[in-house]
């Protein structure tokens, strides 16, 4: 079923799609892409954990940005 989208005129939602929503909006991940998206999200989470650890150990924000780039 197509619905109005923010980045496209319409977004199709099908059974099995993954939908994540909060008060600001919703994201629809087509079912076929869910495994890849979850894998990438887990990698991002691991990077964020490493950044927090490095910051707690004294790394400055500027150094963290140089080391990890924009996250």
Protein Blocks (a to p, Z undefined) as FASTA:
>chain_A
ZZddfkbmbdcddehiacdddfkbccdddfklmmmmmmmmmmmmmmmmmmmmmmmnopaf
klmmmmnopZZ
